[in-house]
Amino acid sequence: MGIAVPLTIFFLLDLSTFPQFFTVAATTFLSWGVADLLATIIEKPRLKDRSPAAAIREDWERRTTE
């Protein structure tokens, strides 16, 4: 999968040089990493058993007392 996606993009865009391929591969790798990081952040249950307003209020109160 790590080589198939950049190769597919490379051929679909009709690119022809190695630097172009490595640019596509690096961009794909970085975007995949950022997407994985964001998915990890979103997965955390910060709002478990709380409404968004209650979570903001509790976080604000906790930060002002520190």
N, C-alpha and C positions, 0 to 999 in steps of 0.2 A: 504494500500500500504506500509505503514511503517513497518509492521510486515510480510507481504507476501514475500517481496524480500529477507530478511535475512533467513526466513524459507525455501524458495525455494533453496537458495544457500546451506544452511545447509544440506538439504536432498539430493541434487544433488551431493554434495561432500562426502556423506556417513559419516558425522561426528556423534559423539555420546555423547559428554559431554556438560554440561551447559557452562563451560568457553569457549569452542569452539564456541558455539552459540552466546554468548555475544561478543566475538571477531569479529565474522562475522557481528553482528548487529552494533557494534561500527564502524567498518571499512566502512560498507555501509552508515551509517549516516554521517561520516566525508567526504567520497567521494561525497555524494549527496550534502552536504553543499558547498564543494569546487567547484563543477560543477555549482551550483546555483550562487555562487559569480562570477565565471568567465563569466557566461552567462550575469550577470548584467553589468559587466565591458565592455564586447564586445558590448552590446546593445546600449551603449552611442554613439551618433553620433558625434564623435570628428572630423571626416573628412567630415562633411557635407559641400558641396559646395567648397571643397578644395581637391587638389591632395595630396598624401602622402608627396611629396617633398616640396610642399608649406606649409603644416602643420608643418613639421620638421623645416623649415626655420623660420616660424613665431614663433614657440615655442622657438627656439634658440635665436631669437632676443628679445623676451619678457623676457627670463631668464637673458640675459646679461644686460638688462637695469634695472633690479630690484636690 
